[in-house]
Structure formats: structure tokens, C-alpha cells
Amino acid sequence: MIDDFKLIRQSLIEWYPVKLDDNMLLINGGDSAIDELMEDRCHLRVAGDLKAVNNLIDESKTYDLILMYDAYGFCLDNNISISELLSRLLSLKGDNGRLFLALENKLGMKYWAGCQEEQKGGVFVGIEDYSTWEGDIKPLSKKELEEVLAGLEDVTYEFYYPYPDYKYPTIIYSDKCLPKEGELFRNIRNVDRERLVIFDERRAFDSVIKAGLFPEFSNSYLISIV
């Protein structure tokens, strides 16, 4: 079972082609699953906090591939906004490099259906726009993320939709290949916190898919920035 979980976690980035001489930076990996996957595929470097990221910026080295894992957790732990974090990470991306940002959607279907908030726990916390949180660093919706990304200069971006989420993805959708009705049935999965079961998530997903709103209700995102 442990190996199965590891393979699922690795599938977030396993599909992306890298070369042995590529330089990859993994930030905030959380465990060794992605490290183990990529260390034999390319030159891998790992940074766990903002101090380490700033040290890399001081080295003036750039990377072919950067994966920022659990971006909001990193922002909260290091008291940095997502826009400032992106600015720093983009300074580490090579001219032909790619930055992947893995993070939750505050309006993800699972939160409407009774899952607890990813960072601090509690039900409906993001749905209620984090009204009980102090400070300005909070997870965002897709539209809010797009507003942040629109403020970046000379980059293009693309949203991917890991399902059920970015931590344990069994499939990754894109705007070119969105889910069809009946496909999203692996929903009652919580490995870190207890949850409520408010409604049938499969039927709710079918409803938003039919309405063309799946991207807004995806549980999490993997954003590609070049």
C-alpha cells in the first residue's frame, strides 16, 4: 500500500519529459516520493524554505524545471504572498524552462462536500472566504489565481486539473481534455483529516461538467508557467 501511495504521488510530475542533463528544482516536496522519482532522471536540487530559495537566487543559477509543491503551505509557513513567491521563482527559471505550481482550489468540490480545509482544517473555511483567518495569505479560486498570473510579465500559463487532487492524482486533466460525465467517482478519500459527507460528489461533478464549470470546481491545480 505504501508503494502504491508513492506511485500515485509521483504521477503528478512523472508524465513530464526531462533529460539527464536537465536541472530541476523541487521546492517544499514534503516527502521523498517525487525526490526518488526525479533524482535518477535529471540533476535534482531540493529547497525546503524561503531562505533556501533566496540562497539559490543569490547563486544566479537557473533551472530547466521547477516544481513548487503545496504552494499555499509554503506561503503560509514563510509569510510570503503567492505573487511575491512567483516573482522569486520565475527568477530561477531558465529562458526555456518551466515552472509548475501545485496547489489547492479554495472552491474545490470536495470542500463544498464536507472535506476539511487543507492548510489548517475546518469545514467550509475556504467556501466562506477564510473569514476566520488572520492575515492576507490565503488560498485562491481559479479566477483569483488568473488575476495573479495576469500580473506577471512575459509569461504564458496553462492550468492542469489533477484528480482527485494534486497530492494523490490518479489522472490529470487539461483544458484540451476535460472530464466527461461519469468519470469522477473516486471522491471519498481523506488520508489526513476526518470529513463530512454532505452530498454525492460524483453527481455534483456530473452537474458542473454538464454546465461547463469543472475548472472552477476542480479540487486542485497544477499550473504550468513558461
Contacts in CASP RR format, 6 or more apart in sequence:
PFRMAT RR
TARGET T0000
AUTHOR 0000-0000-0000
METHOD contacts of the structure
MODEL  1
MIDDFKLIRQSLIEWYPVKLDDNMLLINGGDSAIDELMEDRCHLRVAGDL
KAVNNLIDESKTYDLILMYDAYGFCLDNNISISELLSRLLSLKGDNGRLF
LALENKLGMKYWAGCQEEQKGGVFVGIEDYSTWEGDIKPLSKKELEEVLA
GLEDVTYEFYYPYPDYKYPTIIYSDKCLPKEGELFRNIRNVDRERLVIFD
ERRAFDSVIKAGLFPEFSNSYLISIV
5 33 0 8 1.000
5 168 0 8 1.000
6 33 0 8 1.000
6 36 0 8 1.000
8 168 0 8 1.000
8 169 0 8 1.000
8 170 0 8 1.000
9 31 0 8 1.000
9 33 0 8 1.000
9 34 0 8 1.000
9 167 0 8 1.000
9 168 0 8 1.000
10 33 0 8 1.000
10 34 0 8 1.000
10 36 0 8 1.000
10 37 0 8 1.000
11 169 0 8 1.000
11 170 0 8 1.000
11 172 0 8 1.000
12 34 0 8 1.000
12 102 0 8 1.000
12 162 0 8 1.000
12 166 0 8 1.000
12 167 0 8 1.000
12 169 0 8 1.000
12 172 0 8 1.000
12 222 0 8 1.000
13 34 0 8 1.000
13 37 0 8 1.000
13 38 0 8 1.000
13 67 0 8 1.000
13 100 0 8 1.000
14 37 0 8 1.000
15 172 0 8 1.000
16 65 0 8 1.000
16 100 0 8 1.000
18 24 0 8 1.000
18 38 0 8 1.000
18 41 0 8 1.000
18 42 0 8 1.000
18 64 0 8 1.000
18 65 0 8 1.000
19 42 0 8 1.000
20 41 0 8 1.000
20 42 0 8 1.000
21 42 0 8 1.000
21 43 0 8 1.000
22 42 0 8 1.000
22 43 0 8 1.000
22 64 0 8 1.000
22 65 0 8 1.000
23 42 0 8 1.000
23 43 0 8 1.000
23 45 0 8 1.000
23 61 0 8 1.000
23 62 0 8 1.000
23 63 0 8 1.000
23 64 0 8 1.000
23 65 0 8 1.000
24 38 0 8 1.000
24 42 0 8 1.000
24 43 0 8 1.000
24 44 0 8 1.000
24 45 0 8 1.000
24 63 0 8 1.000
24 64 0 8 1.000
24 65 0 8 1.000
24 66 0 8 1.000
24 67 0 8 1.000
25 44 0 8 1.000
25 45 0 8 1.000
25 46 0 8 1.000
25 47 0 8 1.000
25 56 0 8 1.000
25 63 0 8 1.000
25 65 0 8 1.000
25 66 0 8 1.000
25 67 0 8 1.000
25 92 0 8 1.000
26 34 0 8 1.000
26 35 0 8 1.000
26 38 0 8 1.000
26 44 0 8 1.000
26 45 0 8 1.000
26 46 0 8 1.000
26 47 0 8 1.000
26 66 0 8 1.000
26 67 0 8 1.000
26 69 0 8 1.000
27 46 0 8 1.000
27 47 0 8 1.000
27 48 0 8 1.000
27 53 0 8 1.000
27 66 0 8 1.000
27 67 0 8 1.000
27 68 0 8 1.000
27 69 0 8 1.000
27 74 0 8 1.000
27 89 0 8 1.000
28 47 0 8 1.000
28 48 0 8 1.000
28 68 0 8 1.000
28 69 0 8 1.000
28 70 0 8 1.000
28 71 0 8 1.000
28 73 0 8 1.000
28 74 0 8 1.000
29 35 0 8 1.000
29 46 0 8 1.000
29 48 0 8 1.000
29 67 0 8 1.000
29 69 0 8 1.000
29 70 0 8 1.000
30 69 0 8 1.000
30 70 0 8 1.000
34 67 0 8 1.000
34 69 0 8 1.000
35 44 0 8 1.000
35 46 0 8 1.000
38 44 0 8 1.000
42 64 0 8 1.000
42 65 0 8 1.000
45 56 0 8 1.000
45 63 0 8 1.000
47 53 0 8 1.000
47 56 0 8 1.000
49 74 0 8 1.000
49 77 0 8 1.000
49 78 0 8 1.000
50 74 0 8 1.000
50 78 0 8 1.000
50 80 0 8 1.000
53 88 0 8 1.000
53 89 0 8 1.000
53 92 0 8 1.000
54 88 0 8 1.000
56 92 0 8 1.000
57 88 0 8 1.000
57 91 0 8 1.000
57 92 0 8 1.000
61 92 0 8 1.000
62 92 0 8 1.000
62 93 0 8 1.000
62 94 0 8 1.000
62 95 0 8 1.000
62 97 0 8 1.000
63 92 0 8 1.000
63 93 0 8 1.000
63 94 0 8 1.000
63 97 0 8 1.000
64 94 0 8 1.000
64 96 0 8 1.000
64 97 0 8 1.000
64 98 0 8 1.000
65 97 0 8 1.000
65 98 0 8 1.000
65 100 0 8 1.000
66 89 0 8 1.000
66 92 0 8 1.000
66 93 0 8 1.000
66 97 0 8 1.000
66 98 0 8 1.000
66 99 0 8 1.000
66 100 0 8 1.000
67 100 0 8 1.000
67 102 0 8 1.000
68 74 0 8 1.000
68 85 0 8 1.000
68 89 0 8 1.000
68 99 0 8 1.000
68 100 0 8 1.000
68 101 0 8 1.000
68 102 0 8 1.000
69 102 0 8 1.000
69 166 0 8 1.000
70 102 0 8 1.000
70 103 0 8 1.000
70 167 0 8 1.000
71 82 0 8 1.000
71 85 0 8 1.000
71 101 0 8 1.000
71 102 0 8 1.000
71 103 0 8 1.000
72 82 0 8 1.000
72 103 0 8 1.000
72 104 0 8 1.000
72 118 0 8 1.000
72 119 0 8 1.000
72 137 0 8 1.000
72 138 0 8 1.000
72 139 0 8 1.000
73 119 0 8 1.000
74 80 0 8 1.000
74 85 0 8 1.000
75 81 0 8 1.000
75 82 0 8 1.000
75 85 0 8 1.000
75 137 0 8 1.000
76 119 0 8 1.000
76 137 0 8 1.000
79 137 0 8 1.000
80 137 0 8 1.000
81 136 0 8 1.000
81 137 0 8 1.000
82 137 0 8 1.000
82 140 0 8 1.000
82 145 0 8 1.000
82 148 0 8 1.000
83 148 0 8 1.000
83 151 0 8 1.000
86 99 0 8 1.000
86 101 0 8 1.000
86 148 0 8 1.000
86 149 0 8 1.000
86 152 0 8 1.000
86 225 0 8 1.000
87 152 0 8 1.000
89 99 0 8 1.000
90 99 0 8 1.000
90 152 0 8 1.000
90 155 0 8 1.000
90 225 0 8 1.000
93 99 0 8 1.000
93 225 0 8 1.000
97 226 0 8 1.000
98 224 0 8 1.000
98 225 0 8 1.000
98 226 0 8 1.000
99 224 0 8 1.000
99 225 0 8 1.000
99 226 0 8 1.000
100 222 0 8 1.000
100 223 0 8 1.000
100 224 0 8 1.000
100 225 0 8 1.000
101 221 0 8 1.000
101 222 0 8 1.000
101 223 0 8 1.000
101 225 0 8 1.000
102 162 0 8 1.000
102 166 0 8 1.000
102 220 0 8 1.000
102 221 0 8 1.000
102 222 0 8 1.000
103 139 0 8 1.000
103 166 0 8 1.000
103 220 0 8 1.000
103 221 0 8 1.000
103 223 0 8 1.000
104 118 0 8 1.000
104 139 0 8 1.000
104 165 0 8 1.000
104 166 0 8 1.000
104 219 0 8 1.000
104 220 0 8 1.000
104 221 0 8 1.000
105 139 0 8 1.000
105 140 0 8 1.000
105 141 0 8 1.000
105 142 0 8 1.000
105 217 0 8 1.000
105 218 0 8 1.000
105 219 0 8 1.000
105 220 0 8 1.000
105 221 0 8 1.000
106 126 0 8 1.000
106 127 0 8 1.000
106 129 0 8 1.000
106 130 0 8 1.000
106 138 0 8 1.000
106 139 0 8 1.000
106 140 0 8 1.000
106 141 0 8 1.000
107 126 0 8 1.000
107 127 0 8 1.000
107 141 0 8 1.000
107 142 0 8 1.000
107 216 0 8 1.000
107 217 0 8 1.000
108 217 0 8 1.000
108 218 0 8 1.000
108 219 0 8 1.000
108 220 0 8 1.000
109 187 0 8 1.000
109 201 0 8 1.000
109 204 0 8 1.000
109 205 0 8 1.000
109 208 0 8 1.000
109 217 0 8 1.000
109 218 0 8 1.000
109 219 0 8 1.000
110 164 0 8 1.000
110 165 0 8 1.000
110 187 0 8 1.000
110 195 0 8 1.000
110 201 0 8 1.000
110 219 0 8 1.000
111 117 0 8 1.000
111 123 0 8 1.000
111 124 0 8 1.000
111 125 0 8 1.000
111 126 0 8 1.000
111 127 0 8 1.000
111 219 0 8 1.000
112 127 0 8 1.000
112 198 0 8 1.000
112 204 0 8 1.000
112 217 0 8 1.000
113 187 0 8 1.000
113 196 0 8 1.000
113 197 0 8 1.000
113 198 0 8 1.000
113 199 0 8 1.000
113 201 0 8 1.000
113 204 0 8 1.000
114 123 0 8 1.000
114 124 0 8 1.000
114 195 0 8 1.000
114 196 0 8 1.000
114 197 0 8 1.000
114 198 0 8 1.000
115 123 0 8 1.000
115 190 0 8 1.000
115 193 0 8 1.000
115 195 0 8 1.000
115 196 0 8 1.000
116 122 0 8 1.000
116 123 0 8 1.000
116 125 0 8 1.000
116 190 0 8 1.000
116 193 0 8 1.000
116 194 0 8 1.000
116 195 0 8 1.000
117 123 0 8 1.000
117 125 0 8 1.000
117 126 0 8 1.000
118 139 0 8 1.000
119 139 0 8 1.000
120 133 0 8 1.000
121 193 0 8 1.000
123 195 0 8 1.000
123 196 0 8 1.000
125 132 0 8 1.000
125 133 0 8 1.000
126 138 0 8 1.000
126 139 0 8 1.000
129 138 0 8 1.000
130 138 0 8 1.000
130 139 0 8 1.000
140 148 0 8 1.000
141 216 0 8 1.000
142 159 0 8 1.000
142 215 0 8 1.000
142 216 0 8 1.000
142 218 0 8 1.000
142 221 0 8 1.000
143 216 0 8 1.000
145 221 0 8 1.000
145 223 0 8 1.000
149 155 0 8 1.000
149 157 0 8 1.000
149 223 0 8 1.000
149 225 0 8 1.000
152 225 0 8 1.000
155 225 0 8 1.000
155 226 0 8 1.000
156 225 0 8 1.000
156 226 0 8 1.000
157 223 0 8 1.000
157 224 0 8 1.000
157 225 0 8 1.000
157 226 0 8 1.000
158 174 0 8 1.000
158 175 0 8 1.000
158 223 0 8 1.000
158 224 0 8 1.000
159 174 0 8 1.000
159 175 0 8 1.000
159 215 0 8 1.000
159 221 0 8 1.000
159 222 0 8 1.000
159 223 0 8 1.000
159 224 0 8 1.000
160 172 0 8 1.000
160 173 0 8 1.000
160 174 0 8 1.000
160 221 0 8 1.000
160 222 0 8 1.000
160 223 0 8 1.000
160 224 0 8 1.000
161 172 0 8 1.000
161 173 0 8 1.000
161 174 0 8 1.000
161 178 0 8 1.000
161 179 0 8 1.000
161 214 0 8 1.000
161 215 0 8 1.000
161 218 0 8 1.000
161 220 0 8 1.000
161 221 0 8 1.000
161 222 0 8 1.000
162 169 0 8 1.000
162 171 0 8 1.000
162 172 0 8 1.000
162 218 0 8 1.000
162 219 0 8 1.000
162 220 0 8 1.000
162 221 0 8 1.000
162 222 0 8 1.000
163 169 0 8 1.000
163 170 0 8 1.000
163 171 0 8 1.000
163 172 0 8 1.000
163 173 0 8 1.000
163 179 0 8 1.000
163 184 0 8 1.000
163 186 0 8 1.000
163 218 0 8 1.000
163 219 0 8 1.000
164 170 0 8 1.000
164 186 0 8 1.000
164 187 0 8 1.000
164 189 0 8 1.000
164 219 0 8 1.000
165 219 0 8 1.000
165 220 0 8 1.000
166 220 0 8 1.000
166 221 0 8 1.000
166 222 0 8 1.000
167 220 0 8 1.000
168 189 0 8 1.000
168 191 0 8 1.000
170 186 0 8 1.000
172 222 0 8 1.000
173 179 0 8 1.000
173 214 0 8 1.000
173 218 0 8 1.000
175 215 0 8 1.000
178 209 0 8 1.000
178 214 0 8 1.000
178 215 0 8 1.000
179 205 0 8 1.000
179 209 0 8 1.000
179 214 0 8 1.000
180 209 0 8 1.000
181 206 0 8 1.000
181 209 0 8 1.000
181 210 0 8 1.000
182 202 0 8 1.000
182 205 0 8 1.000
182 206 0 8 1.000
184 201 0 8 1.000
184 202 0 8 1.000
184 205 0 8 1.000
184 206 0 8 1.000
184 209 0 8 1.000
185 202 0 8 1.000
187 201 0 8 1.000
187 202 0 8 1.000
187 205 0 8 1.000
188 197 0 8 1.000
188 201 0 8 1.000
205 214 0 8 1.000
205 217 0 8 1.000
208 214 0 8 1.000
208 216 0 8 1.000
208 217 0 8 1.000
END
